[in-house]
């Protein structure tokens, strides 16, 4: 299937070059909009303090090329990579599990695979124009896996800029990316393709990946628009295992992963009401070989989604919709060709989100959703939030929400799976403040508490529901702009506990901080980034007993210089101080690395 997508995209690129001899002028810059929180466009200045937006300009200036590294800078979210580039990567949002965040591409759910963790170590940002992150409950908006939040990858088809990026560096690393954007007559589109290869530092840890994405949009009439989006990737990773294992380094362990998303959709305007609908097909195929097994995993999903949103009585904004989803799970032992899992299930859902303007300064948002699963019965979730604008510069927001997540296929049918698991549920409330007194300062603060029921955790022998768990914490993000200088500071405090055993949940650090200082002109950029993590509980790589995880501080330096209107030179140093640390015990992170490259703009 990936080869078919490659051929299709190459043909598509050729058609684009033939059909777009004249590009439209860039549209006037407007205030950024985000859709991840309400499923409909909202100005960023009106979004809740637990919403984060990262732009393509941020990716380029900071030289961040994959999703996991971008999410490291989001308060309340912790990335744990079990090894080096391309390795298994987990995301813990506000103390929730690594499979509790929904990932979407232009509103379409990406395929989480057998584990439900979306192969975060391999997802490229090439062709992504904006990253939108909602922390906290998102089940009302997106259904299952919504306990920890939602991440939306956007690809703006009206952006005509095209770029070619080539980079090389430490550990025989090469990275390249091509983005083609066009805007002519009624057709808009962006197509991106990229590759990465590296030997990493550990033995037998070669990583190779290729990815591509596209978003096409055509205006059929004044009120009707067709769009077609797709993503695909292929990655090959060798990994030597845990360095505390007696078999380290293992030479024959690998993961081969292919994933695909294809989704046509329609958007229709009927007066002040907007109707959008799409169908999406996605699959995630993984072949993994280690000291325990040699296994093929396949997950296919067909999804139909319909949404209607508009205004009622001038004071109520209403969004309603529904979805039907079919999933199939397949698992086979490659050494014996025995099929362990061949399961299918489906789900149906309906939802409604309504915002009531009580006054010019006070807004109430209510949401409700019902999901019916063929294997897990039904689940209902709801949310309510109240926003009050004290002044133009100060906004307060409070929210209460329920959320849920059925067990993933790997929890049920994996090597150490447990078929008797219950769905996970959560109740959460949060309070936040947006403070923007002028064009220089933008401060976002939030405090949250979440109670988990039947949280799925590793019990030492298998996966199990741990009963009840709680997490609470504080998040802050401060952006400052002064002339050519910009700075971003984020700080998060988290206390996540198993209420039954009174033990802290694994790999949820108490303190995570990030600092970015950057100076930019039309000719050059120079910046420094600092990340520190403190006080976490991990599993010993050899005994699997609970241990104190490593505290670490990592510094990166980056910069670029415009050679002429079309060529930019850039470079960076990762882990500038050559810090030795493990994000997961027994899996060393990369030491100091140096990279440099050129970006061509046309």
FIVEXZA-245984 format. One record per residue (C-alpha): x, y, z; residue in three letters. Coordinates in pm, 1 decimal, m for minus. Each point is the difference from the previous one (the first is absolute). Layout:
N
X|Y|Z|ALA
...
***
This chain:
602
0.0|0.0|0.0|UNK
287.4|239.9|75.4|UNK
146.7|m57.0|m347.6|UNK
m337.6|83.7|m151.9|UNK
m9.0|325.4|199.2|UNK
355.3|85.0|m114.9|UNK
m90.9|m50.3|m365.5|UNK
m322.8|197.6|45.8|UNK
184.7|287.6|166.3|UNK
269.1|14.3|m270.1|UNK
m268.0|16.2|m267.3|UNK
m181.5|261.6|207.7|UNK
313.1|213.9|27.3|UNK
49.8|m14.1|m377.3|UNK
m360.1|106.7|m57.0|UNK
50.1|286.2|242.4|UNK
301.8|128.6|m190.5|UNK
m190.2|m18.8|m327.7|UNK
m314.5|162.1|137.9|UNK
150.6|281.8|206.6|UNK
206.7|223.8|m224.0|UNK
m131.7|308.2|180.3|UNK
m30.2|19.2|377.5|UNK
m250.6|213.6|182.5|UNK
124.2|274.8|228.3|UNK
37.7|m74.7|370.6|UNK
m311.0|86.5|198.2|UNK
15.8|275.2|258.3|UNK
120.6|m122.0|335.6|UNK
m285.2|m41.4|245.8|UNK
m19.7|m107.5|362.2|UNK
75.5|m373.4|30.8|UNK
m299.3|m228.2|44.4|UNK
m13.2|m332.0|186.7|UNK
m257.9|m277.5|m36.3|UNK
126.0|m272.7|233.1|UNK
m198.5|117.6|305.2|UNK
m348.0|43.0|m147.1|UNK
20.6|m172.4|m343.8|UNK
m71.6|339.6|m158.3|UNK
229.8|300.7|m60.4|UNK
65.8|224.6|300.5|UNK
251.8|288.6|14.3|UNK
309.2|m103.1|195.6|UNK
m50.7|299.4|230.5|UNK
m335.9|m150.8|106.4|UNK
124.9|m355.8|57.4|UNK
31.7|m145.7|350.1|UNK
336.3|19.2|182.7|UNK
41.7|m376.5|m46.8|UNK
17.7|39.4|m379.2|UNK
342.0|37.9|m165.1|UNK
71.7|90.7|m361.7|UNK
341.3|m48.0|m165.4|UNK
46.0|145.5|m347.9|UNK
202.6|m115.2|m298.4|UNK
222.8|304.9|50.8|UNK
78.7|m130.4|349.8|UNK
87.6|m344.7|m139.7|UNK
232.9|152.3|m259.1|UNK
174.6|254.1|221.2|UNK
51.4|m250.9|284.0|UNK
87.6|m279.4|m248.1|UNK
m249.3|m252.8|136.2|UNK
m95.8|m269.9|m248.7|UNK
m202.6|m261.7|187.3|UNK
m315.5|4.1|207.8|UNK
146.7|m138.4|322.1|UNK
265.4|272.9|23.9|UNK
m260.4|271.5|m64.9|UNK
m219.8|m130.1|283.9|UNK
290.0|22.9|247.0|UNK
m56.2|376.2|10.3|UNK
m369.7|m27.3|92.8|UNK
m67.0|47.2|374.3|UNK
m161.7|m296.0|173.2|UNK
133.2|m252.9|m251.8|UNK
296.3|m232.2|54.3|UNK
178.0|m187.7|m279.0|UNK
184.6|m321.2|88.5|UNK
211.5|m154.0|m277.0|UNK
122.5|m354.5|68.1|UNK
329.0|43.1|m181.9|UNK
122.3|228.1|m274.5|UNK
m143.4|144.7|m321.9|UNK
m297.7|m201.9|m126.1|UNK
m39.4|m207.7|316.6|UNK
m327.2|m75.6|178.7|UNK
m130.1|330.3|135.9|UNK
m269.3|53.8|263.3|UNK
m198.9|313.3|79.4|UNK
m139.0|64.2|348.7|UNK
m245.3|289.8|14.5|UNK
m100.5|119.5|345.9|UNK
78.0|m338.9|152.8|UNK
m215.5|m198.3|m243.2|UNK
131.1|m306.9|m181.5|UNK
198.9|11.4|m322.8|UNK
m303.6|m114.0|m202.7|UNK
m236.3|264.9|141.8|UNK
57.4|272.9|m259.0|UNK
m182.4|7.8|m334.4|UNK
204.9|100.0|m305.5|UNK
m165.4|152.4|m303.9|UNK
106.3|124.8|m340.9|UNK
m232.8|274.7|m126.1|UNK
m277.7|m137.3|223.8|UNK
50.2|m362.2|m106.4|UNK
107.6|m246.8|265.9|UNK
339.3|m153.8|m61.8|UNK
36.2|m374.0|50.5|UNK
142.9|m73.0|344.3|UNK
105.0|m352.7|m94.1|UNK
m10.5|m306.2|223.9|UNK
136.2|193.7|299.0|UNK
m200.9|318.9|m50.9|UNK
315.7|215.0|30.1|UNK
16.5|127.4|m361.4|UNK
369.3|m81.5|m66.5|UNK
94.5|341.6|139.1|UNK
370.3|m68.3|m48.7|UNK
m45.4|0.0|m378.2|UNK
m263.8|269.2|m76.0|UNK
149.0|274.6|m219.1|UNK
m113.9|363.5|3.0|UNK
91.2|50.1|m364.9|UNK
m299.3|161.4|m170.7|UNK
m167.6|87.8|331.9|UNK
m84.8|370.4|15.5|UNK
m126.4|9.9|360.1|UNK
m11.2|m222.5|306.3|UNK
m295.3|47.4|238.1|UNK
m3.1|m165.1|342.9|UNK
m289.1|m34.0|244.8|UNK
101.9|m122.7|344.6|UNK
m252.2|m175.0|219.9|UNK
m324.2|m176.9|m82.5|UNK
m99.8|m15.4|m368.2|UNK
m243.5|m293.6|m8.1|UNK
m300.4|224.7|m70.4|UNK
171.4|133.1|m311.3|UNK
176.3|m313.6|m124.8|UNK
m121.6|m304.9|191.0|UNK
227.0|m280.5|118.9|UNK
358.1|67.9|116.3|UNK
m103.3|347.1|111.9|UNK
111.0|m3.6|364.1|UNK
329.0|181.4|m54.8|UNK
m87.7|232.6|m286.1|UNK
19.3|34.8|m376.1|UNK
271.1|101.3|m247.7|UNK
m100.0|138.0|m338.8|UNK
246.7|18.2|m290.7|UNK
m110.7|266.0|m248.8|UNK
103.5|39.6|m363.8|UNK
m113.4|335.7|m142.3|UNK
m68.9|m53.3|m371.4|UNK
m7.0|373.9|m74.1|UNK
367.4|48.4|88.1|UNK
187.7|23.9|m330.5|UNK
357.4|m7.4|135.7|UNK
211.5|m291.3|m119.3|UNK
321.6|m111.0|169.9|UNK
276.1|m256.7|m40.3|UNK
203.2|m88.0|309.9|UNK
318.6|m208.7|16.6|UNK
192.0|m68.5|320.0|UNK
286.1|m220.2|117.5|UNK
171.2|m56.0|331.5|UNK
117.6|m226.0|278.5|UNK
m29.6|m379.2|m11.2|UNK
m12.7|0.9|m382.4|UNK
m336.7|173.7|14.0|UNK
m171.7|132.9|m311.1|UNK
m334.7|174.7|m16.0|UNK
m185.1|148.4|m294.4|UNK
m341.7|148.9|m56.8|UNK
m195.3|147.5|m291.5|UNK
m322.1|201.0|38.9|UNK
m190.4|121.5|m307.6|UNK
m278.8|250.2|49.8|UNK
m231.3|148.0|m260.1|UNK
m305.2|220.1|m23.4|UNK
m148.6|52.5|m344.8|UNK
m358.1|77.3|m96.1|UNK
m222.0|m237.7|200.9|UNK
276.5|m250.3|86.2|UNK
213.6|23.0|314.9|UNK
244.6|m256.6|123.8|UNK
318.4|m99.8|179.2|UNK
199.5|m316.5|m49.7|UNK
290.9|m97.6|223.6|UNK
248.3|m284.7|m4.9|UNK
302.3|m67.1|220.3|UNK
260.7|m257.6|97.5|UNK
235.6|m56.8|291.9|UNK
282.5|m245.2|54.8|UNK
239.3|m31.9|294.8|UNK
222.6|m260.2|161.6|UNK
m64.9|139.3|351.1|UNK
273.4|m51.2|262.5|UNK
m86.3|m345.6|131.2|UNK
98.4|m314.4|m191.8|UNK
m263.8|m155.1|m227.3|UNK
m227.4|304.9|20.0|UNK
m31.7|114.7|m361.4|UNK
m315.4|201.4|m70.8|UNK
m141.5|79.7|m345.0|UNK
m332.3|162.5|m76.9|UNK
m192.0|154.3|m289.5|UNK
m324.3|192.9|25.7|UNK
m236.6|204.7|m211.2|UNK
m319.3|199.6|43.8|UNK
m237.9|205.5|m209.0|UNK
m304.4|222.4|30.2|UNK
m194.6|95.2|m312.0|UNK
m298.5|231.4|m4.0|UNK
m226.6|105.9|m288.7|UNK
m287.5|247.0|10.1|UNK
m280.0|m160.8|m203.4|UNK
m244.3|289.5|45.5|UNK
m48.9|298.4|230.7|UNK
m125.0|m221.4|281.4|UNK
158.1|m338.1|m76.2|UNK
360.7|m109.9|45.5|UNK
173.0|m335.3|m50.8|UNK
314.0|m95.6|188.2|UNK
223.1|m305.0|m3.4|UNK
268.7|m65.3|261.4|UNK
245.2|m281.6|46.8|UNK
311.5|m104.3|186.3|UNK
228.5|m299.3|m24.5|UNK
329.2|m111.2|147.8|UNK
237.7|m291.8|6.5|UNK
271.3|m51.2|259.9|UNK
259.3|m265.6|75.4|UNK
159.4|m6.8|342.9|UNK
264.3|m230.3|145.5|UNK
32.3|11.0|375.0|UNK
256.1|m169.4|227.7|UNK
m231.7|m32.8|301.3|UNK
54.0|112.8|356.5|UNK
367.2|49.3|86.7|UNK
m56.3|m172.5|336.5|UNK
m106.4|m319.5|m174.3|UNK
255.3|m286.2|m19.4|UNK
m76.9|m27.4|m373.9|UNK
87.9|365.7|m70.6|UNK
72.7|96.4|m272.5|UNK
m238.6|m224.0|m194.3|UNK
67.5|11.6|m374.2|UNK
m320.5|m153.3|m138.4|UNK
m270.1|214.2|157.5|UNK
m199.9|230.6|m223.9|UNK
m331.0|170.3|m69.9|UNK
m134.8|65.6|m349.2|UNK
m299.8|235.0|2.2|UNK
m228.9|126.1|m276.6|UNK
m299.5|223.7|49.6|UNK
m246.2|169.3|m232.3|UNK
m292.3|242.8|10.7|UNK
m218.5|91.9|m298.4|UNK
m304.4|220.5|51.1|UNK
m227.8|186.2|m244.4|UNK
m249.1|249.3|142.4|UNK
m259.9|264.0|m83.9|UNK
m80.0|336.5|157.4|UNK
m334.1|169.4|m67.9|UNK
m120.5|346.0|106.2|UNK
m375.9|42.0|38.2|UNK
m55.0|357.3|104.3|UNK
174.5|46.5|335.6|UNK
26.3|m375.0|52.4|UNK
294.3|m216.8|m100.2|UNK
m17.7|m372.4|m73.2|UNK
315.0|m209.3|m24.9|UNK
32.8|m369.9|m64.6|UNK
282.4|m237.3|m79.6|UNK
89.0|m364.7|m40.6|UNK
343.8|m121.1|106.5|UNK
186.9|m324.2|m40.8|UNK
308.3|m59.4|212.7|UNK
226.9|m290.9|74.2|UNK
303.3|m69.1|215.7|UNK
215.8|m306.1|m73.0|UNK
290.0|m100.4|222.8|UNK
242.0|m292.1|m14.8|UNK
200.6|m31.1|319.4|UNK
272.2|m247.1|92.8|UNK
168.6|m15.7|339.2|UNK
126.0|m260.9|246.0|UNK
m358.7|m103.5|83.2|UNK
m182.0|m4.6|m330.7|UNK
m15.7|63.9|m373.0|UNK
m344.5|142.4|m59.3|UNK
m211.2|179.9|m258.8|UNK
m259.6|251.5|120.8|UNK
m260.3|158.4|m226.9|UNK
m273.8|251.6|84.2|UNK
m244.4|132.4|m263.2|UNK
m262.7|268.4|60.3|UNK
m288.9|132.3|m208.6|UNK
m163.6|316.3|133.1|UNK
m297.9|211.0|m112.0|UNK
m40.5|341.1|168.0|UNK
m269.6|267.9|m32.9|UNK
m11.7|341.5|169.1|UNK
m234.4|299.6|m7.5|UNK
72.9|331.4|168.3|UNK
m158.0|344.5|1.2|UNK
m166.8|269.0|207.8|UNK
m335.8|m18.4|180.3|UNK
m179.2|318.5|109.7|UNK
325.9|200.1|m32.2|UNK
110.4|m100.7|350.4|UNK
52.7|m375.2|m41.4|UNK
267.3|m167.9|m211.9|UNK
m88.0|m365.5|m59.9|UNK
206.4|m289.3|m136.6|UNK
m160.6|m342.5|m39.5|UNK
113.4|m312.3|m176.0|UNK
54.8|m370.1|m1.1|UNK
236.2|m271.2|m120.7|UNK
8.3|m367.0|m88.9|UNK
326.3|m192.6|31.6|UNK
107.6|m354.0|m89.4|UNK
329.0|m142.4|132.7|UNK
174.9|m327.7|m70.4|UNK
295.5|m143.3|194.6|UNK
230.5|m272.2|m126.3|UNK
299.8|m163.4|171.8|UNK
209.0|m286.9|m131.2|UNK
307.0|m184.0|124.2|UNK
240.6|5.8|m295.4|UNK
206.8|m298.0|112.6|UNK
m300.4|m235.7|9.9|UNK
m244.6|195.0|m222.2|UNK
m262.3|m50.3|270.4|UNK
m261.3|275.5|20.2|UNK
m41.6|112.2|361.5|UNK
m251.5|282.4|m56.6|UNK
m251.8|62.9|m275.3|UNK
m263.0|229.7|149.9|UNK
m243.1|262.2|m128.3|UNK
m209.4|254.6|183.9|UNK
m196.3|313.0|m79.0|UNK
m127.3|308.3|177.7|UNK
m266.0|267.1|m51.9|UNK
3.2|343.2|158.2|UNK
m195.0|324.8|15.4|UNK
105.3|326.2|165.1|UNK
m105.4|360.3|55.0|UNK
202.9|302.8|113.3|UNK
m173.4|331.4|69.4|UNK
133.3|338.2|111.9|UNK
m241.5|247.2|156.8|UNK
92.6|369.5|18.1|UNK
m144.9|106.2|334.4|UNK
146.2|346.7|m53.0|UNK
278.8|168.3|m191.5|UNK
242.5|m125.3|264.3|UNK
m141.4|m334.0|118.1|UNK
m33.5|m319.1|m204.3|UNK
m127.0|m346.1|95.6|UNK
91.5|m307.4|m209.3|UNK
m172.7|m336.6|45.2|UNK
85.8|m323.1|m176.4|UNK
m142.8|m352.1|m0.9|UNK
87.2|m317.7|m186.1|UNK
m127.1|m357.2|m18.3|UNK
209.0|m287.4|m139.9|UNK
m122.3|m353.1|m56.3|UNK
263.5|m274.8|m45.4|UNK
m69.5|m347.6|m129.8|UNK
250.3|m146.4|250.7|UNK
m10.7|240.9|295.4|UNK
m361.0|110.3|24.7|UNK
m78.4|369.9|15.9|UNK
169.3|302.4|154.7|UNK
m131.5|351.4|59.0|UNK
217.7|300.5|69.7|UNK
m71.5|367.1|59.9|UNK
180.7|323.5|65.5|UNK
m76.0|354.0|113.1|UNK
218.0|307.4|m2.0|UNK
m52.6|356.7|111.6|UNK
205.3|291.4|m130.3|UNK
m3.9|352.5|138.2|UNK
192.8|289.1|m150.3|UNK
86.7|227.7|289.4|UNK
163.6|246.0|m239.7|UNK
133.5|m14.2|m354.8|UNK
328.6|m115.1|150.2|UNK
m123.1|m252.3|259.2|UNK
m217.0|m309.5|m55.6|UNK
m95.9|m271.9|247.9|UNK
m117.3|m346.5|m106.1|UNK
m127.7|m296.3|204.1|UNK
m90.2|m342.7|m137.4|UNK
m136.1|m332.7|122.4|UNK
1.0|m304.9|m229.1|UNK
m35.3|m376.6|m6.6|UNK
198.9|m220.5|m236.6|UNK
77.9|m363.9|m75.9|UNK
230.2|m234.4|m189.3|UNK
m66.4|m365.2|m91.0|UNK
300.7|m234.5|35.8|UNK
227.1|m9.3|m303.7|UNK
53.6|m319.4|m198.7|UNK
348.1|m39.7|148.0|UNK
m143.9|25.8|353.0|UNK
m241.5|m281.0|m82.3|UNK
189.8|m223.1|m240.5|UNK
368.3|92.7|25.3|UNK
276.8|m222.9|130.3|UNK
m88.5|94.4|357.8|UNK
m359.0|98.4|m72.0|UNK
m308.2|m53.2|213.2|UNK
m332.5|m67.0|m179.3|UNK
m199.6|79.6|316.0|UNK
82.3|370.1|17.1|UNK
m266.1|266.2|58.5|UNK
m19.2|333.3|m181.4|UNK
178.4|287.9|171.7|UNK
m201.6|301.5|114.9|UNK
86.1|340.6|140.2|UNK
m160.7|305.4|157.2|UNK
193.4|324.1|m12.5|UNK
m33.3|365.9|83.1|UNK
231.9|288.8|m70.4|UNK
30.5|371.5|46.4|UNK
210.1|232.0|m214.7|UNK
87.7|357.3|m82.5|UNK
114.6|177.6|m315.3|UNK
187.4|322.7|65.0|UNK
105.4|223.6|m291.3|UNK
49.4|355.0|129.1|UNK
178.4|118.7|m317.4|UNK
158.2|m120.5|m324.5|UNK
313.1|m107.8|186.5|UNK
m129.2|m243.8|265.2|UNK
m232.3|m299.7|m32.2|UNK
m39.9|m213.6|313.2|UNK
m215.3|m314.7|32.5|UNK
m51.5|m175.3|334.9|UNK
m205.4|m307.3|88.7|UNK
m60.2|m231.0|294.3|UNK
m165.9|m340.6|m43.8|UNK
m107.6|m309.9|191.1|UNK
m95.3|m333.3|m158.9|UNK
m139.5|m315.9|158.0|UNK
53.8|m321.4|m196.9|UNK
m203.4|m316.6|31.8|UNK
133.1|m338.3|m120.5|UNK
323.5|156.9|m128.0|UNK
197.7|m262.7|m193.9|UNK
357.5|m44.5|123.6|UNK
273.7|m263.9|m6.6|UNK
m40.0|m225.3|305.9|UNK
335.9|m180.9|m26.0|UNK
m140.9|m298.2|m190.4|UNK
m273.6|137.1|m222.1|UNK
m210.1|310.5|m63.3|UNK
m271.1|60.1|257.7|UNK
m250.7|256.4|123.0|UNK
162.8|162.9|302.8|UNK
m328.5|115.2|148.0|UNK
6.9|371.3|66.7|UNK
267.1|258.3|m66.5|UNK
24.0|376.7|32.2|UNK
204.9|271.2|m160.4|UNK
17.8|369.1|70.4|UNK
229.8|267.3|m117.9|UNK
83.9|348.9|m113.7|UNK
96.0|117.6|m350.0|UNK
134.0|332.8|m117.5|UNK
115.6|145.9|m329.5|UNK
150.0|345.2|m43.8|UNK
69.7|149.6|m343.7|UNK
181.2|332.0|m26.6|UNK
87.3|204.7|m309.6|UNK
225.0|304.9|19.8|UNK
126.5|133.1|m329.1|UNK
198.2|m276.6|m170.1|UNK
13.2|m207.6|318.0|UNK
m252.3|m270.5|88.1|UNK
m10.0|m232.2|296.3|UNK
m221.0|m288.3|109.3|UNK
0.3|m146.8|347.5|UNK
m215.1|m296.5|104.9|UNK
m16.3|m163.8|340.2|UNK
m207.1|m298.1|115.3|UNK
m47.5|m163.3|338.9|UNK
m175.5|m338.0|21.6|UNK
m95.6|m234.5|282.1|UNK
m135.8|m329.8|m142.5|UNK
m79.8|m278.8|248.1|UNK
m147.5|m348.3|3.0|UNK
m270.1|44.7|264.1|UNK
m11.7|m373.2|76.5|UNK
371.9|m54.1|70.0|UNK
79.4|364.4|81.4|UNK
294.2|m20.8|m242.3|UNK
85.4|253.8|m266.7|UNK
m84.4|m87.7|m358.6|UNK
297.8|m94.6|m212.7|UNK
186.3|245.5|m223.9|UNK
m204.9|303.0|103.7|UNK
261.7|255.2|115.0|UNK
m101.0|249.0|264.8|UNK
176.9|293.0|m164.3|UNK
61.1|73.0|m368.1|UNK
119.1|334.2|m131.4|UNK
94.5|149.2|m335.9|UNK
164.2|328.8|m90.1|UNK
51.8|134.9|m353.1|UNK
185.4|325.3|m68.4|UNK
20.0|117.6|m359.7|UNK
123.6|302.7|m193.0|UNK
m119.3|35.3|m358.4|UNK
47.6|249.5|m280.6|UNK
m80.9|m19.9|m369.7|UNK
351.2|m133.8|m56.7|UNK
76.9|m230.9|290.7|UNK
m132.7|m185.6|303.8|UNK
179.3|m125.9|307.2|UNK
m165.5|m179.8|288.8|UNK
59.7|m217.9|301.7|UNK
m231.6|m255.0|157.5|UNK
13.8|m150.7|347.4|UNK
m203.1|m297.1|126.5|UNK
13.3|m140.2|349.8|UNK
m182.2|m288.3|166.4|UNK
m5.1|m83.4|370.5|UNK
m136.2|m268.7|231.8|UNK
m143.9|m297.9|m187.2|UNK
m56.2|m368.3|78.5|UNK
114.6|m257.3|m255.8|UNK
45.3|m377.0|m39.6|UNK
345.9|m151.9|29.1|UNK
104.4|m127.3|m342.8|UNK
121.4|m333.7|137.8|UNK
m214.1|m81.5|305.2|UNK
m319.8|191.8|m94.3|UNK
m15.7|128.2|357.2|UNK
m97.7|360.1|74.2|UNK
292.9|241.8|16.7|UNK
54.7|375.4|3.4|UNK
38.3|123.5|m356.0|UNK
274.7|231.6|m117.1|UNK
m18.1|377.1|30.4|UNK
151.0|173.6|m299.3|UNK
52.1|335.2|m167.9|UNK
50.6|19.2|m376.6|UNK
115.1|307.8|m192.1|UNK
m29.6|58.3|m376.4|UNK
138.8|280.2|m215.5|UNK
m134.4|88.3|m345.1|UNK
28.5|269.5|m263.3|UNK
m35.7|88.0|m365.7|UNK
109.0|262.5|m251.2|UNK
m172.2|111.7|m319.2|UNK
252.8|m20.3|m283.8|UNK
m234.0|154.5|m254.3|UNK
m376.2|16.0|m62.7|UNK
m14.0|m370.0|m87.7|UNK
267.4|m170.8|211.2|UNK
38.0|m26.5|376.1|UNK
285.1|m169.7|190.3|UNK
m82.4|m147.9|339.6|UNK
159.9|m208.2|270.5|UNK
m46.2|m116.3|356.8|UNK
164.5|m186.6|286.9|UNK
m218.7|m240.6|194.3|UNK
93.0|m88.9|359.5|UNK
263.0|271.3|m2.3|UNK
146.6|m100.6|339.7|UNK
10.1|m371.1|m96.1|UNK
m228.0|m99.8|288.8|UNK
m8.9|m377.5|63.4|UNK
m352.7|m106.5|92.2|UNK
m274.9|m256.5|m60.6|UNK
m355.9|112.6|m64.7|UNK
m95.2|m363.0|75.9|UNK
238.7|m201.5|216.0|UNK
248.0|m201.4|m204.7|UNK
m59.7|192.0|m322.7|UNK
266.7|272.8|m35.2|UNK
m98.9|320.5|m175.8|UNK
223.0|153.8|m264.6|UNK
305.2|197.2|106.1|UNK
122.6|320.4|m162.7|UNK
m93.2|20.9|m369.3|UNK
76.3|256.6|m269.4|UNK
m214.8|59.2|m311.3|UNK
9.2|245.4|m290.8|UNK
m192.9|45.3|m321.9|UNK
m153.9|220.8|m267.7|UNK
m359.2|102.8|m64.6|UNK
m107.8|111.6|m346.1|UNK
m314.0|213.3|m26.9|UNK
m184.4|36.9|m329.5|UNK
***
